[in-house]
Amino acid sequence: MASATSTPKTAPAPPASTPATALSAIASTVASARATFDAGVTRPIEWRRAQLRALRSWLLDNNDNICEALALDMRKPKQAASAGDVLFVANEIAYMLDHLDEWTRPEPQPGSLVFTAGGRPEIRREPLGVVLVIGAWNFPFQLTMLPLAQAIAAGNAVVLKPSEVATHSESFIFRRFPGVLDPRAVKLVFGGAAETTEALKQKFDTIFYTGNGTVGRIIHAAATRHLTPVVLELGGKCPVYIHEDADVGAACKRLFWAKTTQAGQVCLCPDYVLVHKKIASQFYEALKKVASSYFLPHSARDSPQYARIINHRHFGRLESVMRRQTELGHCRVLFGGEMAEDELYIAPTAFVGVRDDDPIMEDEVFGPLLGIIEVDNEDDAIKRINKRDHPLSLYVFANPKTASKLLNSTSSGSATVNDFYMHSYLPWLPFGGVGGSGMGAYHGEAGFLAFSHRRTTMWMPRGRGDLDAGNAPRYPPKNGKPPSPLVTRIMMMVLVREPAGWLAKTVARAVGRWGRIGALVVLAFWVGRLSSRGKL
């Protein structure tokens, strides 16, 4: 392990400074957002469309400035910054605009022949109210602006708290974002732990947080005081299993790409590898070959395509893991190991001979360090994966049968077979964790629903005159006599539902909606007729 002490080749920019929101102003900020929501400002569909269009335009118009802020924060390459923090969100917003009418439309539901005859059940999708969105530093625009957009699409007022760790991105939002959206409904809070803590004391209708599990637990505990639901997008140690029949060359190239994207500071980043021992040597050689040529003609340190660690605190955390892991006698460095704190640079580094209780396996790495463990077979891999908290994602390189076995025997927020990250690129697929990697999901319609309440609603006939005759069985008999045994038996047959057999399902499909409506009409007619004769 080497540490450069020479003059840095690309010294990190000094942190930017953004004024924190006064603690005394946070309660009134939330109250103002509440008043806006209660006044109905955020509910009209056209208002939502106008806000979404304005947000999308702001992102696209400021693409170069956003990329510059991200370069100052972590030397993120411009292409990656534009794709991940600008275009990704812009495309998601376009998808929302295309489907907003569909998502806001009430969902018709099937009725019943009993009691609700003639009724019209539906599920209405309604905004929750005032939501708190707490962004993350590794994608400070995507992970702030995307949940903001989904909350607006669902008709909510929003209090937005950008991450203070990505200081240049936070400063840009502070200087350039106010006034882009309706200031009555979108409020901004800036600052660190003190301001976030003060915000969490207020009552919200949901809280959306992206970050680590430690802070996620604090937010979850704070939310319980008001019985506030939360969406927690966390992370975890995302495992990779390389089976004996995997295409080793393709797997190594894709693995190195995924692990070096943003210097490993991605919640979906592959955290450790479980490689079948039959192909371990082949895998090591292939991965070393990719690592040695990936950034040519540059080294990783000189390449404009390789990012830096976000700050000195995170550098120190990763340096400690690397130092303790390197000191172990049973493991060796396959490649990498170089560091330069004055540049916040850590080379892509892989360790072989890693054990389950090693330093690199203690927590989510969230950096360019990779532990590799040899396993006997897929059952061994499954056992090791299931000993840990459920990860945000699982990656499997194997034939379909083996990959399906891994998927059926483990749990993770998401999974990709024979590649990395691909499941997160499609806006119509839900994105979220499970267990230790989070709760709730967003992207596309899932995000709209995360900020919505599905309100069950039943529209019943007004019941004028004979129209209420179909409800006679629920009222006491007019003549004081109990219903006849025949009527009682018929009602029990109708009320006591049994699982439908194949014949009932076939008839139901054949009869269809109009047949059910006809049956309702006939039933209402006979119930009304018997009631008028005093036989019910």
MOJO-V976454 format. One record per backbone hydrogen bond with DSSP energy under -0.5 kcal/mol. CO is the residue of the C=O (numbers start at 1). NH is the residue of the N-H. E is the energy in kcal/mol with one decimal. If there is no record, write none. Layout:
BEGIN
co=CO nh=NH e=E
co=CO nh=NH e=E
END
This chain:
BEGIN
co=2 nh=339 e=-2.1
co=22 nh=25 e=-1.6
co=22 nh=26 e=-0.6
co=23 nh=26 e=-1.0
co=23 nh=27 e=-0.5
co=25 nh=29 e=-1.8
co=26 nh=30 e=-2.3
co=27 nh=31 e=-2.3
co=28 nh=32 e=-2.3
co=29 nh=33 e=-1.9
co=30 nh=34 e=-2.2
co=31 nh=35 e=-2.3
co=32 nh=36 e=-1.9
co=33 nh=37 e=-2.2
co=34 nh=38 e=-2.8
co=35 nh=39 e=-1.5
co=36 nh=41 e=-1.6
co=37 nh=40 e=-2.0
co=40 nh=43 e=-0.7
co=40 nh=44 e=-0.6
co=44 nh=48 e=-1.8
co=45 nh=49 e=-2.5
co=46 nh=50 e=-2.4
co=47 nh=51 e=-2.1
co=48 nh=52 e=-2.5
co=49 nh=53 e=-2.7
co=50 nh=54 e=-2.1
co=51 nh=55 e=-2.4
co=52 nh=56 e=-2.4
co=53 nh=57 e=-2.4
co=54 nh=58 e=-2.2
co=55 nh=59 e=-2.1
co=56 nh=60 e=-2.3
co=57 nh=61 e=-3.0
co=58 nh=62 e=-1.5
co=60 nh=63 e=-1.2
co=62 nh=66 e=-2.8
co=63 nh=67 e=-2.4
co=64 nh=68 e=-2.0
co=65 nh=69 e=-2.1
co=66 nh=70 e=-2.3
co=67 nh=71 e=-2.1
co=68 nh=72 e=-2.1
co=69 nh=73 e=-1.9
co=70 nh=74 e=-2.4
co=70 nh=76 e=-1.2
co=71 nh=75 e=-2.0
co=72 nh=13 e=-0.5
co=74 nh=308 e=-3.1
co=77 nh=81 e=-2.8
co=78 nh=82 e=-2.9
co=79 nh=83 e=-2.4
co=80 nh=84 e=-2.9
co=81 nh=85 e=-2.4
co=81 nh=86 e=-0.6
co=82 nh=86 e=-1.1
co=82 nh=87 e=-3.1
co=83 nh=88 e=-1.3
co=86 nh=90 e=-2.7
co=87 nh=91 e=-2.7
co=88 nh=92 e=-1.8
co=89 nh=93 e=-2.6
co=90 nh=94 e=-2.1
co=91 nh=95 e=-2.1
co=92 nh=96 e=-2.2
co=93 nh=97 e=-2.6
co=94 nh=98 e=-2.0
co=95 nh=99 e=-1.3
co=96 nh=99 e=-0.5
co=96 nh=100 e=-1.1
co=99 nh=103 e=-2.6
co=100 nh=104 e=-2.1
co=101 nh=105 e=-0.8
co=106 nh=108 e=-0.8
co=107 nh=123 e=-1.8
co=113 nh=115 e=-0.5
co=114 nh=116 e=-3.4
co=116 nh=119 e=-2.9
co=120 nh=459 e=-1.9
co=121 nh=109 e=-2.3
co=122 nh=124 e=-0.5
co=122 nh=457 e=-2.9
co=123 nh=107 e=-2.9
co=124 nh=126 e=-0.8
co=124 nh=455 e=-3.3
co=126 nh=453 e=-3.4
co=129 nh=131 e=-0.5
co=129 nh=157 e=-2.4
co=130 nh=205 e=-3.3
co=130 nh=206 e=-0.7
co=131 nh=133 e=-0.5
co=131 nh=159 e=-2.8
co=132 nh=134 e=-0.5
co=132 nh=208 e=-3.2
co=133 nh=135 e=-0.6
co=133 nh=161 e=-3.1
co=134 nh=210 e=-1.5
co=137 nh=140 e=-0.8
co=139 nh=143 e=-2.7
co=141 nh=144 e=-0.9
co=141 nh=145 e=-3.3
co=142 nh=146 e=-1.9
co=144 nh=148 e=-1.2
co=145 nh=149 e=-2.5
co=146 nh=150 e=-2.2
co=147 nh=151 e=-2.3
co=148 nh=152 e=-2.2
co=149 nh=153 e=-2.6
co=150 nh=154 e=-1.5
co=151 nh=156 e=-2.2
co=152 nh=155 e=-1.9
co=157 nh=131 e=-2.5
co=158 nh=160 e=-0.6
co=158 nh=187 e=-3.0
co=159 nh=133 e=-2.5
co=160 nh=162 e=-0.5
co=160 nh=189 e=-2.6
co=161 nh=135 e=-2.5
co=165 nh=167 e=-1.7
co=166 nh=170 e=-2.5
co=167 nh=171 e=-2.3
co=168 nh=172 e=-2.0
co=169 nh=173 e=-2.4
co=170 nh=174 e=-2.4
co=171 nh=175 e=-2.2
co=172 nh=176 e=-2.9
co=173 nh=177 e=-2.0
co=173 nh=178 e=-0.6
co=177 nh=180 e=-2.4
co=182 nh=185 e=-1.5
co=182 nh=186 e=-2.0
co=185 nh=158 e=-2.8
co=185 nh=187 e=-0.6
co=187 nh=160 e=-3.5
co=190 nh=21 e=-2.4
co=192 nh=196 e=-2.3
co=193 nh=197 e=-2.7
co=194 nh=198 e=-2.1
co=195 nh=199 e=-2.3
co=196 nh=200 e=-2.2
co=197 nh=201 e=-0.7
co=198 nh=201 e=-0.8
co=199 nh=202 e=-1.6
co=202 nh=204 e=-0.6
co=205 nh=229 e=-0.5
co=206 nh=132 e=-2.0
co=207 nh=209 e=-0.5
co=207 nh=231 e=-2.8
co=208 nh=134 e=-3.1
co=209 nh=233 e=-3.1
co=212 nh=216 e=-2.1
co=213 nh=217 e=-2.1
co=214 nh=218 e=-1.3
co=215 nh=219 e=-2.5
co=216 nh=220 e=-2.4
co=217 nh=221 e=-2.3
co=218 nh=222 e=-2.3
co=219 nh=223 e=-2.3
co=220 nh=224 e=-1.3
co=221 nh=225 e=-0.6
co=222 nh=225 e=-0.9
co=223 nh=226 e=-1.2
co=223 nh=228 e=-2.7
co=224 nh=227 e=-0.8
co=229 nh=207 e=-1.7
co=231 nh=209 e=-2.7
co=231 nh=233 e=-0.6
co=232 nh=234 e=-0.9
co=232 nh=439 e=-1.7
co=233 nh=211 e=-2.1
co=236 nh=238 e=-1.1
co=237 nh=239 e=-0.6
co=238 nh=271 e=-3.1
co=238 nh=272 e=-1.2
co=239 nh=395 e=-2.1
co=240 nh=242 e=-0.5
co=240 nh=274 e=-3.6
co=241 nh=243 e=-0.6
co=241 nh=397 e=-2.9
co=242 nh=276 e=-2.5
co=243 nh=246 e=-1.7
co=246 nh=248 e=-1.3
co=247 nh=251 e=-2.6
co=248 nh=252 e=-2.5
co=249 nh=253 e=-2.0
co=250 nh=254 e=-2.4
co=251 nh=255 e=-2.3
co=252 nh=256 e=-2.6
co=253 nh=257 e=-2.0
co=254 nh=258 e=-2.4
co=255 nh=259 e=-2.7
co=256 nh=260 e=-1.9
co=257 nh=261 e=-1.1
co=260 nh=263 e=-2.2
co=261 nh=264 e=-1.4
co=262 nh=265 e=-2.0
co=264 nh=266 e=-1.5
co=266 nh=269 e=-1.8
co=269 nh=238 e=-0.6
co=271 nh=371 e=-0.9
co=272 nh=240 e=-1.6
co=273 nh=275 e=-0.6
co=273 nh=373 e=-3.0
co=274 nh=242 e=-2.6
co=275 nh=375 e=-2.4
co=276 nh=279 e=-1.7
co=277 nh=280 e=-0.7
co=279 nh=283 e=-2.7
co=280 nh=284 e=-2.6
co=281 nh=285 e=-2.1
co=282 nh=286 e=-2.2
co=283 nh=287 e=-2.5
co=284 nh=288 e=-2.4
co=285 nh=289 e=-2.1
co=286 nh=290 e=-2.0
co=287 nh=291 e=-2.5
co=288 nh=292 e=-2.1
co=289 nh=293 e=-0.9
co=290 nh=293 e=-0.7
co=290 nh=294 e=-1.8
co=293 nh=296 e=-1.1
co=295 nh=298 e=-2.3
co=299 nh=303 e=-1.7
co=303 nh=306 e=-1.2
co=305 nh=307 e=-0.5
co=311 nh=315 e=-2.0
co=312 nh=316 e=-2.7
co=313 nh=317 e=-1.8
co=314 nh=318 e=-2.2
co=315 nh=319 e=-2.9
co=316 nh=320 e=-2.0
co=317 nh=321 e=-1.7
co=318 nh=322 e=-2.7
co=319 nh=323 e=-2.6
co=320 nh=324 e=-2.5
co=321 nh=325 e=-2.3
co=322 nh=326 e=-2.5
co=323 nh=327 e=-1.5
co=325 nh=328 e=-1.2
co=328 nh=331 e=-0.8
co=332 nh=334 e=-0.6
co=332 nh=352 e=-2.4
co=335 nh=350 e=-1.8
co=337 nh=2 e=-0.7
co=338 nh=347 e=-2.7
co=339 nh=4 e=-2.7
co=340 nh=343 e=-1.3
co=340 nh=344 e=-0.8
co=340 nh=345 e=-2.5
co=341 nh=344 e=-0.5
co=342 nh=12 e=-0.8
co=344 nh=309 e=-2.6
co=345 nh=340 e=-2.5
co=349 nh=370 e=-2.5
co=350 nh=334 e=-2.9
co=350 nh=335 e=-0.9
co=351 nh=372 e=-1.9
co=352 nh=332 e=-1.9
co=355 nh=358 e=-1.8
co=358 nh=361 e=-1.6
co=359 nh=362 e=-1.4
co=359 nh=363 e=-0.5
co=368 nh=349 e=-2.6
co=370 nh=351 e=-2.8
co=371 nh=273 e=-2.7
co=372 nh=354 e=-1.6
co=373 nh=275 e=-2.3
co=375 nh=277 e=-2.5
co=377 nh=381 e=-1.8
co=378 nh=382 e=-2.6
co=379 nh=383 e=-2.2
co=380 nh=384 e=-2.0
co=381 nh=385 e=-2.5
co=382 nh=386 e=-2.5
co=383 nh=387 e=-0.7
co=384 nh=387 e=-0.5
co=385 nh=388 e=-1.3
co=391 nh=413 e=-2.4
co=392 nh=414 e=-0.8
co=394 nh=416 e=-2.1
co=395 nh=241 e=-2.6
co=396 nh=398 e=-0.6
co=396 nh=418 e=-3.4
co=397 nh=243 e=-2.7
co=399 nh=403 e=-2.9
co=400 nh=404 e=-2.4
co=401 nh=405 e=-1.7
co=402 nh=406 e=-2.1
co=403 nh=407 e=-2.3
co=404 nh=408 e=-2.6
co=405 nh=409 e=-1.2
co=406 nh=410 e=-0.8
co=411 nh=391 e=-0.6
co=414 nh=394 e=-1.3
co=416 nh=396 e=-1.5
co=416 nh=418 e=-0.5
co=421 nh=424 e=-2.4
co=422 nh=425 e=-1.3
co=425 nh=427 e=-0.6
co=426 nh=429 e=-1.9
co=431 nh=442 e=-2.3
co=434 nh=437 e=-1.8
co=435 nh=438 e=-1.7
co=437 nh=234 e=-1.5
co=439 nh=232 e=-1.9
co=442 nh=431 e=-2.5
co=443 nh=446 e=-1.0
co=443 nh=447 e=-1.1
co=444 nh=447 e=-0.5
co=444 nh=448 e=-1.6
co=445 nh=449 e=-2.6
co=446 nh=450 e=-1.7
co=447 nh=451 e=-1.0
co=448 nh=451 e=-0.6
co=449 nh=452 e=-1.6
co=451 nh=128 e=-1.4
co=453 nh=126 e=-2.7
co=453 nh=455 e=-1.1
co=454 nh=456 e=-0.7
co=455 nh=124 e=-2.8
co=457 nh=122 e=-2.7
co=458 nh=460 e=-0.6
co=459 nh=120 e=-3.1
co=464 nh=467 e=-2.2
co=465 nh=468 e=-1.6
co=466 nh=469 e=-1.9
co=468 nh=471 e=-1.7
co=469 nh=472 e=-2.0
co=471 nh=474 e=-1.7
co=472 nh=475 e=-1.7
co=477 nh=480 e=-1.1
co=484 nh=488 e=-2.6
co=485 nh=489 e=-2.5
co=486 nh=490 e=-2.5
co=487 nh=491 e=-2.7
co=488 nh=492 e=-2.2
co=489 nh=493 e=-2.3
co=490 nh=494 e=-1.9
co=491 nh=495 e=-3.0
co=492 nh=496 e=-2.7
co=495 nh=497 e=-0.9
co=501 nh=505 e=-2.2
co=502 nh=506 e=-2.1
co=503 nh=507 e=-2.6
co=504 nh=508 e=-2.5
co=505 nh=509 e=-2.2
co=506 nh=510 e=-2.1
co=507 nh=511 e=-3.3
co=508 nh=512 e=-2.3
co=511 nh=515 e=-1.1
co=512 nh=516 e=-1.6
co=513 nh=517 e=-2.2
co=514 nh=518 e=-2.3
co=515 nh=519 e=-2.2
co=516 nh=520 e=-2.1
co=517 nh=521 e=-2.2
co=518 nh=522 e=-2.4
co=519 nh=523 e=-2.6
co=520 nh=524 e=-2.7
co=521 nh=525 e=-2.3
co=522 nh=526 e=-2.3
co=523 nh=527 e=-2.6
co=524 nh=528 e=-2.5
co=525 nh=529 e=-2.4
co=526 nh=530 e=-2.7
co=527 nh=531 e=-2.3
co=528 nh=532 e=-2.3
co=529 nh=533 e=-1.1
co=530 nh=535 e=-2.7
co=530 nh=536 e=-0.5
co=531 nh=534 e=-1.7
co=535 nh=484 e=-0.6
END
